[in-house]
Amino acid sequence: MSKRTSKLGPNGSISRRTASAVALAAVAAVAVSACGSSSSGSTSSSSASSSSGASSSSTSSSSSSAASNGIASKSADQILSTAITAAEAAKSLHVVGAIKNGGQSIGLNLTIVAGKGASGTISEGSASFKLVDTGGSFYMQPDPAFLIKFAHSKAAADLFKGRWLKGSSTDPSFASFGELTSIKTLMGSLTQAHGTLTKGATSTLQGQSVIALKSSKGGTMYVATTGQPYPLQVSKNSGGQSGTVRFTDYNKPFTITAPANSINIEQLEKSG
């Protein structure tokens, strides 16, 4: 492999920082959809009534006729705290959705297994990459659109088409991946800068009884009112931000498998 075509990026380096930035944007997008802002802010609450890689085919939803878990009787802040605590204790979950924030469109389709890693796809506009986190290593497989957009070279894009790129979890460039593939960190993003919270009406979401938790910054979280009080959906459609992210398949069995025949990014860069 020649020096001229062995690397990606405008300056000859693998564009892992670009992919990591997209992953960080995905974390921010999830936070924005629930809270309405990814920056710091107030967290007061009030009670008010208003209207409202791995795979698994099953969902975590319980029947809407099941016994109440009592979450609807709590204050708005208590609902948020209880829901996040429940989700953080889950063994696994599936997160899927898309968020538009200004001119940026971020898509997510990830299965996360606590203590094991994650597998799925992250997209920015029409460009995307598959991501696998095995706990010690990250693997990414950019699609042709992502390669062409960020490799700045059709030759490099052709060279790495369909290949998996491997990086270490200790590489600072992959720090944002870790934020996205950790259940605790991802759920923690939903509590940031949410503004004033109010309780909305109870309703049914895909067969599951839920209560809406509304933010003064425009986001809404739907929390299960039967079974475990898991957050099931966050959404927003105001202030130039719109989209929905769903959390399903809590505690379902998933297997995270490292891709074979990957290209080690660090070794590739050292090879020149």
N, C-alpha and C positions, 0 to 999 in steps of 0.2 A: 504494500500500500504506500503510495507516494506521500511525501510531506504535504504536497499541495492539495491533496484530496482526502487526507485522513482525518481532517478535523471539521467541525461545524462552527458556524458563527461568523459575524462580520470581521472579527479580529483573529480568526483561526482557532477559536476554542469552542468546545462543546457547549451548546446553549442551554445548559442545565439551570443557569440562573434565570433564564427567561421562563422555563417551565416552572421553576420554583416560584417566580413572581406570579404566574398564573394561578398556582396553587394557593398562594397567599391571598390573591384576589378572590378566590373561591371561598375561603374562610370568611373574608370580609363581606362577601355577598350574602352568605348565610346569616351573618350577624345583622346586616342591613335589613334583610327581609323580615326579621323578627323585631328589631328594635328601631329601625329607621335611621340609624347612624352608626358608623364604625369608630367614632371618636368618643372621648369621655363626656359624661353628662350626668344629670341628676337622676335619682332612682326612687323618688317618692311615689306613693300609691294612694288610690282612693277606690271606693266601691261604687259602681254605678251600673244600672241595668240598661242595655242597649241591644239592638238586633245584631244579629250576628253577621368482573373476573370470576368471581364466585357467583353462585346463583341459587335461588330458592323460589319456588312458585307459591308458597303459602304466605299468609300475612299474620300480623300480631293482633289484629282487631278482634274484639269480643263482641258478642251480640248486644245490640242496644237495649235488650230486655234484661241484661244481667244486673246484678245488685250494684248499687252505687258504691264507689270507693270513698265518698265523702269529700272529694276535692272541691266540689262546687260550693261548699259551705265556708271555705277558707277565704281569707283576704286575697287581693290580687298579688301582692308580694309573696304571700305564703304559697299560692298556687304555682308561681314561677319557681320558687325555691324547691318545693316538693317535686315538681315535674323534672327539673334538672337533676336533682339528687337521684331520682328513680332511673333516669336515662343513663347517668354516669355509672350506675351499678349494673347495667345490662352487659351480658356477655358478648352480644353482637347486635348489629342493626344494619339496615340498608337505607342510604340517603340518596334521594334522586330529585332533581328539579333544575330550574333555570331562572336566573336573575339578570335583569337589565338594569345597569346603574350608569346613567348618563349615556355615553356612547359605547360602553363596554357590555358585552353579553357573555355571561359565564354559565356553563352547564356542568352538572354533577351527576354521576351515577356510580356510587361507591358502596361496597360492602365492607364494613369495618368489624374486626374481631378483636376484642379487648386482649391485650397482651400478646397478640399474634401478628397483627398487621392489617392490611387492607388490599382490596383489589377492585378496579373499576376504570372509569374513564372521566377525564376532565377536559372541558372544551372552552375555547375562547372564540366566539363567532363561529366561523365555519372550520376552524382548525382545532384539532384535538389530539390528545395522547392518552394511551392506556397507562395505568399506573399500578404497580404491585409493590407493597411494602411487606417484607418478611420479618420485620422486627430489627434486623441488623443491616439490611441492604434495601435500597430502592431500585426498582426497575421501571424504565419508561420506554414506551414504543410510540414515537410520534407518527401521526398519519401523514400522507404526502402533503396536505395543505399546511400542516404545522411545520414540516421540514422546509418547505419552500418559503414560507413566511418568515421563519426565524433563522434558517441556515444561510439565507442570502446567496445561495448557490444551487442551481439545479443539479449540478454534478454531485455535490454533497448530498442533496436530497435523494438522488437516485442511488447513491452508494449505500445510504443507511435505510432505504425503504424496507419496511417490514422487519427491521432488526430491533432487538431489545438492547437498551443501554443501561448499564449497571453502575450504581454509585453507592458509596458507604453512608450509613446513617450518621456518621460522625463528621461528614463533610458539611460545613456551614451553609453551603449552597443549597442543601436539601432540607434545611431547617423548616421551611414552610410546608413541605410535604408532611412532616411529622405533626404539624398543627392540624392538618386536614385528616390524617389517618388515625388520630387518637379520639376515641369517643369522649373522654373527659374534656379534652381541649376544645373539641368542636362544640360540645354542649355548653362549655363555659363561655364560648363566644356569644351565645344567645342571651347572656345576662348583662352584657356590656352596654352601658349608655342607653338604657331603654326608656329614659324619661319617666313620665307619670303613667302608671299602669291602672287600668280599670277592667272590671269583670264585664264581659259581654254575656249574651244569651247562651243557653245550652241548645245544642242542635245535634244532628247526626252527620258524620263524615265517613263516607264509604262503609256504612253499616255500623260504625262505632259512635257511641254517645260521647260528645265532647262539650267542653265549655271554652268560649273564646276569651282570650286575654289580650286586651288592646293596649297599644302604646300610644302616647301622645305624639310620638314621632311618626306615626302612620303604619307601623307593623302590627300584625295580629298572629298570635300563637294559639293553636287549638290543642287542648289537653284532654286526654281520655278521662271520662268520669266513671268508667267501669274497669275492672281489672286493675293493672298497674297504671298509675297516673302519668303515663308517658306523654311527652310532646309528640304529636302526630303530624303537625304541619305548621309551617310559618309562611306568611305571605305578606305582600305589600303592593300597593298600586297608588302611589302618590309621590310628589316631589321629584319627578324624573326617575323614580325607581319602581320597578314592577317585577313580579314573578312569584313563584311558589316553590318551596322545598318541602318534601315529605320525608318522614322518618317511619319506616315500616320494618317488618320481619325482626322485631326485637327477640333476641335469644334463640334465633333459629341457627341450626348447625351449618357452618360454612367452612370450607377448606381453602387456605391461602397457599398457593403453590408458586415457587420461584420459576420463572421462565428458563428454558434450556438455551444453551448456546448464545448467551448474552455477551455484549461487548463491554469490557470494563473501561469506564470513562477515564479514570485516573491513569491506568496503564496506557491507554490510547494517547492521552495528552503527553505523557512522558516519552512515548516513542517518537513524537515529532512528526 
